[in-house]
Amino acid sequence: MPKTSSRKEKNVEELTYEEALAELEEIVLVLEGEQSQLEDAIRLFERGQALAKRCGALLEAAELRVKQVAGDTLVDFEENAE
């Protein structure tokens, strides 16, 4: 994904949480470690923003599903270990 990859980027909305997070981590490494052309850096930053938003939405959806299954009150894991 980083730099100008020849493979086609998958639509952000089609990515799983794991795929989006992995790609976001790659982008961070590229932006931190390389001298990118301004246009490439902007493109990567925009893609990273979209990936972060996707990860947040997927986490919120997962939390909602857990609340629906477990009830509205989430209990810390350590409390159940006793």
C-alpha positions in Angstrom: 0.0 0.0 0.0 2.6 2.6 0.9 4.2 4.7 -1.8 2.8 4.4 -5.2 1.7 0.8 -5.2 0.7 -0.9 -8.5 -2.0 -2.9 -6.8 -5.4 -1.4 -6.6 -6.4 -0.1 -3.2 -9.4 -1.6 -1.7 -12.3 0.7 -0.9 -12.0 1.7 2.8 -15.6 0.7 3.5 -14.9 -2.8 2.3 -12.0 -3.4 4.7 -12.3 -5.4 7.9 -11.0 -3.8 11.1 -7.8 -5.9 11.0 -7.2 -4.9 7.3 -7.8 -1.2 8.0 -5.6 -1.2 11.1 -2.7 -3.0 9.3 -2.9 -0.6 6.4 -3.0 2.4 8.8 0.1 1.1 10.6 1.9 0.8 7.2 1.0 4.4 6.4 2.2 5.7 9.7 5.6 3.9 9.2 5.9 5.4 5.7 5.1 8.9 6.8 7.4 8.7 9.8 10.3 7.2 8.0 10.6 8.4 4.5 10.9 11.7 2.7 7.8 11.4 0.5 6.8 13.8 -2.2 4.2 16.3 -1.0 1.4 14.8 -3.1 2.2 11.3 -2.0 2.3 12.3 1.7 -1.1 14.1 1.3 -2.6 11.1 -0.4 -1.3 8.8 2.3 -2.5 11.1 5.1 -6.0 11.3 3.5 -6.1 7.5 3.2 -5.0 7.2 6.8 -7.7 9.5 8.0 -10.3 7.4 6.2 -8.9 4.2 7.7 -8.9 5.7 11.2 -12.5 6.7 10.8 -13.4 3.2 9.5 -11.6 1.6 12.5 -13.5 3.8 14.9 -16.9 3.0 13.2 -16.2 -0.7 13.3 -15.2 -0.5 17.0 -18.4 1.4 17.9 -20.5 -1.2 16.0 -18.7 -4.0 17.9 -19.4 -2.3 21.2 -23.0 -1.9 20.4 -23.3 -5.6 19.5 -21.6 -6.6 22.8 -24.1 -4.3 24.7 -27.0 -5.9 22.9 -25.8 -9.4 23.9 -24.5 -8.7 27.4 -27.0 -5.9 28.4 -26.4 -2.2 28.7 -23.9 -2.5 31.6 -20.4 -3.6 30.5 -18.4 -5.2 33.4 -14.7 -5.1 33.6 -13.1 -8.5 32.8 -11.2 -8.7 36.1 -14.5 -8.5 38.1 -15.7 -11.8 36.5 -12.4 -13.6 37.1 -13.1 -14.3 40.7 
